[in-house]
Amino acid sequence: MACHGEAYRRRPEAGRLTEFYLGTSLGGVLGGVFAGLAAPHLFSNVYEYPILIVAALAIMPGILFRRPAALCA
């Protein structure tokens, strides 16, 4: 939910929303294809779940690189 809220806050102006949501959808498709087709062949055990949790936390805005408080609005 935190990532969805951040994507909503960072959405572009109305003129570029179609491009934004198409890009977001493409990312979902690629993630689904990886999880459904590639991951079962790459991982012999349930390793992808902890890897994906760490990856999601790593790319979550503000977790690795904090912005100065003056820039956060």
PyMOL Python script that loads the backbone (N, CA, C, O; Angstrom):
from pymol import cmd

cmd.read_pdbstr("""\
ATOM      1  N   MET A   1       0.820  -1.193   0.000  1.00  0.00           N
ATOM      2  CA  MET A   1       0.000   0.000   0.000  1.00  0.00           C
ATOM      3  C   MET A   1       0.866   1.260   0.000  1.00  0.00           C
ATOM      4  O   MET A   1       0.486   2.280  -0.575  1.00  0.00           O
ATOM      5  N   ALA A   2       2.008   1.186   0.634  1.00  0.00           N
ATOM      6  CA  ALA A   2       2.891   2.353   0.661  1.00  0.00           C
ATOM      7  C   ALA A   2       3.373   2.692  -0.745  1.00  0.00           C
ATOM      8  O   ALA A   2       3.445   3.865  -1.112  1.00  0.00           O
ATOM      9  N   CYS A   3       3.701   1.680  -1.526  1.00  0.00           N
ATOM     10  CA  CYS A   3       4.169   1.929  -2.900  1.00  0.00           C
ATOM     11  C   CYS A   3       3.040   2.486  -3.764  1.00  0.00           C
ATOM     12  O   CYS A   3       3.279   3.356  -4.601  1.00  0.00           O
ATOM     13  N   HIS A   4       1.813   1.998  -3.572  1.00  0.00           N
ATOM     14  CA  HIS A   4       0.680   2.519  -4.336  1.00  0.00           C
ATOM     15  C   HIS A   4       0.405   3.974  -3.975  1.00  0.00           C
ATOM     16  O   HIS A   4       0.125   4.788  -4.854  1.00  0.00           O
ATOM     17  N   GLY A   5       0.482   4.303  -2.708  1.00  0.00           N
ATOM     18  CA  GLY A   5       0.286   5.687  -2.277  1.00  0.00           C
ATOM     19  C   GLY A   5       1.346   6.608  -2.841  1.00  0.00           C
ATOM     20  O   GLY A   5       1.048   7.733  -3.241  1.00  0.00           O
ATOM     21  N   GLU A   6       2.568   6.144  -2.875  1.00  0.00           N
ATOM     22  CA  GLU A   6       3.656   6.963  -3.425  1.00  0.00           C
ATOM     23  C   GLU A   6       3.501   7.137  -4.929  1.00  0.00           C
ATOM     24  O   GLU A   6       3.764   8.220  -5.452  1.00  0.00           O
ATOM     25  N   ALA A   7       3.079   6.092  -5.632  1.00  0.00           N
ATOM     26  CA  ALA A   7       2.829   6.213  -7.080  1.00  0.00           C
ATOM     27  C   ALA A   7       1.718   7.222  -7.344  1.00  0.00           C
ATOM     28  O   ALA A   7       1.793   7.994  -8.300  1.00  0.00           O
ATOM     29  N   TYR A   8       0.698   7.219  -6.507  1.00  0.00           N
ATOM     30  CA  TYR A   8      -0.396   8.188  -6.653  1.00  0.00           C
ATOM     31  C   TYR A   8       0.105   9.620  -6.421  1.00  0.00           C
ATOM     32  O   TYR A   8      -0.253  10.534  -7.164  1.00  0.00           O
ATOM     33  N   ARG A   9       0.919   9.805  -5.406  1.00  0.00           N
ATOM     34  CA  ARG A   9       1.432  11.148  -5.114  1.00  0.00           C
ATOM     35  C   ARG A   9       2.381  11.654  -6.200  1.00  0.00           C
ATOM     36  O   ARG A   9       2.476  12.860  -6.427  1.00  0.00           O
ATOM     37  N   ARG A  10       3.074  10.751  -6.862  1.00  0.00           N
ATOM     38  CA  ARG A  10       4.050  11.144  -7.885  1.00  0.00           C
ATOM     39  C   ARG A  10       3.481  11.121  -9.305  1.00  0.00           C
ATOM     40  O   ARG A  10       4.222  11.310 -10.270  1.00  0.00           O
ATOM     41  N   ARG A  11       2.196  10.897  -9.438  1.00  0.00           N
ATOM     42  CA  ARG A  11       1.615  10.826 -10.781  1.00  0.00           C
ATOM     43  C   ARG A  11       1.803  12.151 -11.516  1.00  0.00           C
ATOM     44  O   ARG A  11       1.851  13.212 -10.893  1.00  0.00           O
ATOM     45  N   PRO A  12       1.909  12.083 -12.853  1.00  0.00           N
ATOM     46  CA  PRO A  12       2.125  13.306 -13.628  1.00  0.00           C
ATOM     47  C   PRO A  12       0.837  14.103 -13.798  1.00  0.00           C
ATOM     48  O   PRO A  12      -0.226  13.710 -13.317  1.00  0.00           O
ATOM     49  N   GLU A  13       0.959  15.228 -14.492  1.00  0.00           N
ATOM     50  CA  GLU A  13      -0.214  16.054 -14.771  1.00  0.00           C
ATOM     51  C   GLU A  13      -1.178  15.277 -15.670  1.00  0.00           C
ATOM     52  O   GLU A  13      -0.816  14.241 -16.229  1.00  0.00           O
ATOM     53  N   ALA A  14      -2.393  15.778 -15.804  1.00  0.00           N
ATOM     54  CA  ALA A  14      -3.472  15.068 -16.499  1.00  0.00           C
ATOM     55  C   ALA A  14      -3.112  14.699 -17.936  1.00  0.00           C
ATOM     56  O   ALA A  14      -3.562  13.663 -18.425  1.00  0.00           O
ATOM     57  N   GLY A  15      -2.326  15.502 -18.616  1.00  0.00           N
ATOM     58  CA  GLY A  15      -1.981  15.240 -20.003  1.00  0.00           C
ATOM     59  C   GLY A  15      -1.088  14.023 -20.219  1.00  0.00           C
ATOM     60  O   GLY A  15      -0.996  13.515 -21.336  1.00  0.00           O
ATOM     61  N   ARG A  16      -0.438  13.555 -19.171  1.00  0.00           N
ATOM     62  CA  ARG A  16       0.479  12.412 -19.291  1.00  0.00           C
ATOM     63  C   ARG A  16       0.021  11.203 -18.483  1.00  0.00           C
ATOM     64  O   ARG A  16       0.791  10.261 -18.295  1.00  0.00           O
ATOM     65  N   LEU A  17      -1.211  11.215 -18.007  1.00  0.00           N
ATOM     66  CA  LEU A  17      -1.693  10.106 -17.185  1.00  0.00           C
ATOM     67  C   LEU A  17      -1.795   8.803 -17.962  1.00  0.00           C
ATOM     68  O   LEU A  17      -1.521   7.737 -17.412  1.00  0.00           O
ATOM     69  N   THR A  18      -2.188   8.869 -19.244  1.00  0.00           N
ATOM     70  CA  THR A  18      -2.299   7.644 -20.033  1.00  0.00           C
ATOM     71  C   THR A  18      -0.951   6.955 -20.130  1.00  0.00           C
ATOM     72  O   THR A  18      -0.859   5.745 -19.921  1.00  0.00           O
ATOM     73  N   GLU A  19       0.084   7.698 -20.441  1.00  0.00           N
ATOM     74  CA  GLU A  19       1.440   7.150 -20.531  1.00  0.00           C
ATOM     75  C   GLU A  19       1.872   6.568 -19.180  1.00  0.00           C
ATOM     76  O   GLU A  19       2.476   5.497 -19.127  1.00  0.00           O
ATOM     77  N   PHE A  20       1.566   7.264 -18.116  1.00  0.00           N
ATOM     78  CA  PHE A  20       1.924   6.820 -16.767  1.00  0.00           C
ATOM     79  C   PHE A  20       1.255   5.484 -16.438  1.00  0.00           C
ATOM     80  O   PHE A  20       1.916   4.559 -15.966  1.00  0.00           O
ATOM     81  N   TYR A  21      -0.043   5.383 -16.685  1.00  0.00           N
ATOM     82  CA  TYR A  21      -0.761   4.156 -16.341  1.00  0.00           C
ATOM     83  C   TYR A  21      -0.423   3.010 -17.286  1.00  0.00           C
ATOM     84  O   TYR A  21      -0.446   1.852 -16.868  1.00  0.00           O
ATOM     85  N   LEU A  22      -0.112   3.297 -18.544  1.00  0.00           N
ATOM     86  CA  LEU A  22       0.348   2.236 -19.444  1.00  0.00           C
ATOM     87  C   LEU A  22       1.698   1.693 -18.981  1.00  0.00           C
ATOM     88  O   LEU A  22       1.923   0.483 -19.017  1.00  0.00           O
ATOM     89  N   GLY A  23       2.594   2.574 -18.549  1.00  0.00           N
ATOM     90  CA  GLY A  23       3.882   2.131 -18.022  1.00  0.00           C
ATOM     91  C   GLY A  23       3.725   1.312 -16.754  1.00  0.00           C
ATOM     92  O   GLY A  23       4.413   0.309 -16.558  1.00  0.00           O
ATOM     93  N   THR A  24       2.819   1.745 -15.900  1.00  0.00           N
ATOM     94  CA  THR A  24       2.547   1.005 -14.668  1.00  0.00           C
ATOM     95  C   THR A  24       1.981  -0.376 -14.981  1.00  0.00           C
ATOM     96  O   THR A  24       2.359  -1.365 -14.352  1.00  0.00           O
ATOM     97  N   SER A  25       1.081  -0.441 -15.949  1.00  0.00           N
ATOM     98  CA  SER A  25       0.499  -1.724 -16.349  1.00  0.00           C
ATOM     99  C   SER A  25       1.548  -2.642 -16.960  1.00  0.00           C
ATOM    100  O   SER A  25       1.554  -3.844 -16.695  1.00  0.00           O
ATOM    101  N   LEU A  26       2.425  -2.087 -17.768  1.00  0.00           N
ATOM    102  CA  LEU A  26       3.488  -2.887 -18.372  1.00  0.00           C
ATOM    103  C   LEU A  26       4.385  -3.487 -17.284  1.00  0.00           C
ATOM    104  O   LEU A  26       4.787  -4.646 -17.381  1.00  0.00           O
ATOM    105  N   GLY A  27       4.693  -2.712 -16.268  1.00  0.00           N
ATOM    106  CA  GLY A  27       5.469  -3.240 -15.155  1.00  0.00           C
ATOM    107  C   GLY A  27       4.760  -4.377 -14.448  1.00  0.00           C
ATOM    108  O   GLY A  27       5.397  -5.350 -14.042  1.00  0.00           O
ATOM    109  N   GLY A  28       3.458  -4.267 -14.300  1.00  0.00           N
ATOM    110  CA  GLY A  28       2.680  -5.344 -13.690  1.00  0.00           C
ATOM    111  C   GLY A  28       2.681  -6.607 -14.534  1.00  0.00           C
ATOM    112  O   GLY A  28       2.776  -7.716 -14.009  1.00  0.00           O
ATOM    113  N   VAL A  29       2.575  -6.431 -15.851  1.00  0.00           N
ATOM    114  CA  VAL A  29       2.612  -7.582 -16.757  1.00  0.00           C
ATOM    115  C   VAL A  29       3.970  -8.268 -16.687  1.00  0.00           C
ATOM    116  O   VAL A  29       4.044  -9.493 -16.588  1.00  0.00           O
ATOM    117  N   LEU A  30       5.045  -7.484 -16.739  1.00  0.00           N
ATOM    118  CA  LEU A  30       6.382  -8.072 -16.681  1.00  0.00           C
ATOM    119  C   LEU A  30       6.617  -8.797 -15.352  1.00  0.00           C
ATOM    120  O   LEU A  30       7.206  -9.877 -15.324  1.00  0.00           O
ATOM    121  N   GLY A  31       6.155  -8.198 -14.260  1.00  0.00           N
ATOM    122  CA  GLY A  31       6.292  -8.850 -12.957  1.00  0.00           C
ATOM    123  C   GLY A  31       5.492 -10.131 -12.879  1.00  0.00           C
ATOM    124  O   GLY A  31       5.953 -11.122 -12.315  1.00  0.00           O
ATOM    125  N   GLY A  32       4.285 -10.117 -13.445  1.00  0.00           N
ATOM    126  CA  GLY A  32       3.450 -11.320 -13.453  1.00  0.00           C
ATOM    127  C   GLY A  32       4.044 -12.430 -14.300  1.00  0.00           C
ATOM    128  O   GLY A  32       3.999 -13.600 -13.919  1.00  0.00           O
ATOM    129  N   VAL A  33       4.599 -12.069 -15.449  1.00  0.00           N
ATOM    130  CA  VAL A  33       5.238 -13.068 -16.308  1.00  0.00           C
ATOM    131  C   VAL A  33       6.449 -13.663 -15.592  1.00  0.00           C
ATOM    132  O   VAL A  33       6.663 -14.875 -15.627  1.00  0.00           O
ATOM    133  N   PHE A  34       7.231 -12.817 -14.950  1.00  0.00           N
ATOM    134  CA  PHE A  34       8.385 -13.337 -14.213  1.00  0.00           C
ATOM    135  C   PHE A  34       7.943 -14.274 -13.094  1.00  0.00           C
ATOM    136  O   PHE A  34       8.475 -15.375 -12.956  1.00  0.00           O
ATOM    137  N   ALA A  35       6.976 -13.839 -12.300  1.00  0.00           N
ATOM    138  CA  ALA A  35       6.530 -14.646 -11.160  1.00  0.00           C
ATOM    139  C   ALA A  35       5.843 -15.929 -11.607  1.00  0.00           C
ATOM    140  O   ALA A  35       5.967 -16.959 -10.943  1.00  0.00           O
ATOM    141  N   GLY A  36       5.125 -15.881 -12.719  1.00  0.00           N
ATOM    142  CA  GLY A  36       4.371 -17.054 -13.157  1.00  0.00           C
ATOM    143  C   GLY A  36       5.154 -18.018 -14.025  1.00  0.00           C
ATOM    144  O   GLY A  36       4.933 -19.228 -13.969  1.00  0.00           O
ATOM    145  N   LEU A  37       6.076 -17.491 -14.835  1.00  0.00           N
ATOM    146  CA  LEU A  37       6.771 -18.352 -15.786  1.00  0.00           C
ATOM    147  C   LEU A  37       8.249 -18.551 -15.467  1.00  0.00           C
ATOM    148  O   LEU A  37       8.743 -19.678 -15.503  1.00  0.00           O
ATOM    149  N   ALA A  38       8.951 -17.481 -15.159  1.00  0.00           N
ATOM    150  CA  ALA A  38      10.401 -17.593 -14.969  1.00  0.00           C
ATOM    151  C   ALA A  38      10.768 -18.080 -13.570  1.00  0.00           C
ATOM    152  O   ALA A  38      11.622 -18.957 -13.434  1.00  0.00           O
ATOM    153  N   ALA A  39      10.151 -17.538 -12.540  1.00  0.00           N
ATOM    154  CA  ALA A  39      10.534 -17.867 -11.162  1.00  0.00           C
ATOM    155  C   ALA A  39      10.424 -19.359 -10.844  1.00  0.00           C
ATOM    156  O   ALA A  39      11.319 -19.893 -10.189  1.00  0.00           O
ATOM    157  N   PRO A  40       9.377 -20.053 -11.275  1.00  0.00           N
ATOM    158  CA  PRO A  40       9.323 -21.488 -10.961  1.00  0.00           C
ATOM    159  C   PRO A  40      10.483 -22.288 -11.554  1.00  0.00           C
ATOM    160  O   PRO A  40      10.865 -23.324 -11.009  1.00  0.00           O
ATOM    161  N   HIS A  41      11.046 -21.812 -12.667  1.00  0.00           N
ATOM    162  CA  HIS A  41      12.162 -22.512 -13.287  1.00  0.00           C
ATOM    163  C   HIS A  41      13.513 -22.075 -12.709  1.00  0.00           C
ATOM    164  O   HIS A  41      14.482 -22.833 -12.739  1.00  0.00           O
ATOM    165  N   LEU A  42      13.567 -20.855 -12.188  1.00  0.00           N
ATOM    166  CA  LEU A  42      14.825 -20.340 -11.647  1.00  0.00           C
ATOM    167  C   LEU A  42      15.056 -20.729 -10.195  1.00  0.00           C
ATOM    168  O   LEU A  42      16.200 -20.859  -9.762  1.00  0.00           O
ATOM    169  N   PHE A  43      13.992 -20.912  -9.451  1.00  0.00           N
ATOM    170  CA  PHE A  43      14.107 -21.196  -8.024  1.00  0.00           C
ATOM    171  C   PHE A  43      13.525 -22.575  -7.728  1.00  0.00           C
ATOM    172  O   PHE A  43      12.377 -22.856  -8.074  1.00  0.00           O
ATOM    173  N   SER A  44      14.316 -23.434  -7.088  1.00  0.00           N
ATOM    174  CA  SER A  44      13.847 -24.778  -6.772  1.00  0.00           C
ATOM    175  C   SER A  44      13.077 -24.826  -5.457  1.00  0.00           C
ATOM    176  O   SER A  44      12.415 -25.820  -5.157  1.00  0.00           O
ATOM    177  N   ASN A  45      13.162 -23.768  -4.683  1.00  0.00           N
ATOM    178  CA  ASN A  45      12.444 -23.684  -3.415  1.00  0.00           C
ATOM    179  C   ASN A  45      11.715 -22.344  -3.388  1.00  0.00           C
ATOM    180  O   ASN A  45      11.679 -21.646  -4.402  1.00  0.00           O
ATOM    181  N   VAL A  46      11.146 -21.981  -2.271  1.00  0.00           N
ATOM    182  CA  VAL A  46      10.385 -20.734  -2.181  1.00  0.00           C
ATOM    183  C   VAL A  46      11.335 -19.591  -1.811  1.00  0.00           C
ATOM    184  O   VAL A  46      11.194 -18.979  -0.751  1.00  0.00           O
ATOM    185  N   TYR A  47      12.294 -19.310  -2.683  1.00  0.00           N
ATOM    186  CA  TYR A  47      13.260 -18.250  -2.444  1.00  0.00           C
ATOM    187  C   TYR A  47      12.782 -16.904  -2.960  1.00  0.00           C
ATOM    188  O   TYR A  47      13.206 -15.860  -2.463  1.00  0.00           O
ATOM    189  N   GLU A  48      11.894 -16.924  -3.963  1.00  0.00           N
ATOM    190  CA  GLU A  48      11.528 -15.651  -4.576  1.00  0.00           C
ATOM    191  C   GLU A  48      10.762 -14.742  -3.618  1.00  0.00           C
ATOM    192  O   GLU A  48      10.845 -13.519  -3.735  1.00  0.00           O
ATOM    193  N   TYR A  49      10.019 -15.314  -2.676  1.00  0.00           N
ATOM    194  CA  TYR A  49       9.241 -14.477  -1.760  1.00  0.00           C
ATOM    195  C   TYR A  49      10.135 -13.581  -0.906  1.00  0.00           C
ATOM    196  O   TYR A  49       9.924 -12.368  -0.901  1.00  0.00           O
ATOM    197  N   PRO A  50      11.130 -14.116  -0.178  1.00  0.00           N
ATOM    198  CA  PRO A  50      11.991 -13.208   0.596  1.00  0.00           C
ATOM    199  C   PRO A  50      12.805 -12.270  -0.288  1.00  0.00           C
ATOM    200  O   PRO A  50      13.068 -11.131   0.096  1.00  0.00           O
ATOM    201  N   ILE A  51      13.207 -12.741  -1.472  1.00  0.00           N
ATOM    202  CA  ILE A  51      13.955 -11.870  -2.386  1.00  0.00           C
ATOM    203  C   ILE A  51      13.081 -10.704  -2.828  1.00  0.00           C
ATOM    204  O   ILE A  51      13.547  -9.565  -2.864  1.00  0.00           O
ATOM    205  N   LEU A  52      11.824 -10.969  -3.163  1.00  0.00           N
ATOM    206  CA  LEU A  52      10.916  -9.909  -3.603  1.00  0.00           C
ATOM    207  C   LEU A  52      10.573  -8.941  -2.468  1.00  0.00           C
ATOM    208  O   LEU A  52      10.418  -7.743  -2.706  1.00  0.00           O
ATOM    209  N   ILE A  53      10.457  -9.438  -1.260  1.00  0.00           N
ATOM    210  CA  ILE A  53      10.197  -8.558  -0.118  1.00  0.00           C
ATOM    211  C   ILE A  53      11.366  -7.601   0.069  1.00  0.00           C
ATOM    212  O   ILE A  53      11.157  -6.402   0.250  1.00  0.00           O
ATOM    213  N   VAL A  54      12.589  -8.111   0.028  1.00  0.00           N
ATOM    214  CA  VAL A  54      13.773  -7.256   0.166  1.00  0.00           C
ATOM    215  C   VAL A  54      13.860  -6.269  -0.991  1.00  0.00           C
ATOM    216  O   VAL A  54      14.179  -5.099  -0.782  1.00  0.00           O
ATOM    217  N   ALA A  55      13.580  -6.730  -2.216  1.00  0.00           N
ATOM    218  CA  ALA A  55      13.626  -5.849  -3.382  1.00  0.00           C
ATOM    219  C   ALA A  55      12.573  -4.748  -3.278  1.00  0.00           C
ATOM    220  O   ALA A  55      12.853  -3.594  -3.603  1.00  0.00           O
ATOM    221  N   ALA A  56      11.374  -5.090  -2.831  1.00  0.00           N
ATOM    222  CA  ALA A  56      10.320  -4.088  -2.685  1.00  0.00           C
ATOM    223  C   ALA A  56      10.699  -3.047  -1.640  1.00  0.00           C
ATOM    224  O   ALA A  56      10.461  -1.854  -1.833  1.00  0.00           O
ATOM    225  N   LEU A  57      11.280  -3.488  -0.551  1.00  0.00           N
ATOM    226  CA  LEU A  57      11.721  -2.540   0.471  1.00  0.00           C
ATOM    227  C   LEU A  57      12.871  -1.679  -0.031  1.00  0.00           C
ATOM    228  O   LEU A  57      12.965  -0.500   0.309  1.00  0.00           O
ATOM    229  N   ALA A  58      13.749  -2.272  -0.845  1.00  0.00           N
ATOM    230  CA  ALA A  58      14.901  -1.527  -1.349  1.00  0.00           C
ATOM    231  C   ALA A  58      14.502  -0.431  -2.325  1.00  0.00           C
ATOM    232  O   ALA A  58      15.134   0.625  -2.361  1.00  0.00           O
ATOM    233  N   ILE A  59      13.454  -0.670  -3.121  1.00  0.00           N
ATOM    234  CA  ILE A  59      13.057   0.342  -4.103  1.00  0.00           C
ATOM    235  C   ILE A  59      11.983   1.283  -3.579  1.00  0.00           C
ATOM    236  O   ILE A  59      11.602   2.234  -4.261  1.00  0.00           O
ATOM    237  N   MET A  60      11.498   1.025  -2.381  1.00  0.00           N
ATOM    238  CA  MET A  60      10.481   1.898  -1.804  1.00  0.00           C
ATOM    239  C   MET A  60      11.079   3.291  -1.592  1.00  0.00           C
ATOM    240  O   MET A  60      12.145   3.421  -0.990  1.00  0.00           O
ATOM    241  N   PRO A  61      10.415   4.308  -2.072  1.00  0.00           N
ATOM    242  CA  PRO A  61      10.973   5.662  -1.981  1.00  0.00           C
ATOM    243  C   PRO A  61      11.316   6.045  -0.545  1.00  0.00           C
ATOM    244  O   PRO A  61      10.506   5.887   0.368  1.00  0.00           O
ATOM    245  N   GLY A  62      12.524   6.549  -0.370  1.00  0.00           N
ATOM    246  CA  GLY A  62      12.948   7.053   0.924  1.00  0.00           C
ATOM    247  C   GLY A  62      13.598   6.035   1.831  1.00  0.00           C
ATOM    248  O   GLY A  62      14.123   6.405   2.880  1.00  0.00           O
ATOM    249  N   ILE A  63      13.582   4.761   1.466  1.00  0.00           N
ATOM    250  CA  ILE A  63      14.166   3.752   2.339  1.00  0.00           C
ATOM    251  C   ILE A  63      15.699   3.801   2.266  1.00  0.00           C
ATOM    252  O   ILE A  63      16.366   3.893   3.297  1.00  0.00           O
ATOM    253  N   LEU A  64      16.251   3.739   1.064  1.00  0.00           N
ATOM    254  CA  LEU A  64      17.702   3.744   0.932  1.00  0.00           C
ATOM    255  C   LEU A  64      18.288   5.145   0.909  1.00  0.00           C
ATOM    256  O   LEU A  64      19.336   5.393   1.506  1.00  0.00           O
ATOM    257  N   PHE A  65      17.626   6.046   0.233  1.00  0.00           N
ATOM    258  CA  PHE A  65      18.137   7.405   0.081  1.00  0.00           C
ATOM    259  C   PHE A  65      17.109   8.373   0.641  1.00  0.00           C
ATOM    260  O   PHE A  65      16.045   8.567   0.052  1.00  0.00           O
ATOM    261  N   ARG A  66      17.418   8.967   1.755  1.00  0.00           N
ATOM    262  CA  ARG A  66      16.513   9.928   2.382  1.00  0.00           C
ATOM    263  C   ARG A  66      16.710  11.297   1.770  1.00  0.00           C
ATOM    264  O   ARG A  66      17.839  11.741   1.564  1.00  0.00           O
ATOM    265  N   ARG A  67      15.602  11.966   1.478  1.00  0.00           N
ATOM    266  CA  ARG A  67      15.670  13.344   0.998  1.00  0.00           C
ATOM    267  C   ARG A  67      15.691  14.264   2.204  1.00  0.00           C
ATOM    268  O   ARG A  67      15.111  13.944   3.241  1.00  0.00           O
ATOM    269  N   PRO A  68      16.349  15.391   2.078  1.00  0.00           N
ATOM    270  CA  PRO A  68      16.319  16.370   3.184  1.00  0.00           C
ATOM    271  C   PRO A  68      14.883  16.794   3.490  1.00  0.00           C
ATOM    272  O   PRO A  68      14.041  16.834   2.593  1.00  0.00           O
ATOM    273  N   ALA A  69      14.611  17.103   4.727  1.00  0.00           N
ATOM    274  CA  ALA A  69      13.251  17.433   5.154  1.00  0.00           C
ATOM    275  C   ALA A  69      12.698  18.637   4.399  1.00  0.00           C
ATOM    276  O   ALA A  69      11.488  18.713   4.185  1.00  0.00           O
ATOM    277  N   ALA A  70      13.549  19.581   3.990  1.00  0.00           N
ATOM    278  CA  ALA A  70      13.085  20.774   3.267  1.00  0.00           C
ATOM    279  C   ALA A  70      12.514  20.420   1.913  1.00  0.00           C
ATOM    280  O   ALA A  70      11.676  21.159   1.396  1.00  0.00           O
ATOM    281  N   LEU A  71      12.945  19.292   1.306  1.00  0.00           N
ATOM    282  CA  LEU A  71      12.455  18.898  -0.013  1.00  0.00           C
ATOM    283  C   LEU A  71      11.210  18.036   0.065  1.00  0.00           C
ATOM    284  O   LEU A  71      10.493  17.912  -0.928  1.00  0.00           O
ATOM    285  N   CYS A  72      10.936  17.449   1.193  1.00  0.00           N
ATOM    286  CA  CYS A  72       9.751  16.597   1.336  1.00  0.00           C
ATOM    287  C   CYS A  72       8.521  17.465   1.516  1.00  0.00           C
ATOM    288  O   CYS A  72       8.428  18.260   2.452  1.00  0.00           O
ATOM    289  N   ALA A  73       7.591  17.299   0.612  1.00  0.00           N
ATOM    290  CA  ALA A  73       6.360  18.090   0.724  1.00  0.00           C
ATOM    291  C   ALA A  73       5.170  17.254   0.390  1.00  0.00           C
ATOM    292  O   ALA A  73       4.041  17.743   0.427  1.00  0.00           O
TER     293      ALA A  73
END
""", "prot")
cmd.dss("prot")
cmd.show_as("cartoon", "prot")
cmd.util.cbc("prot")
cmd.orient("prot")
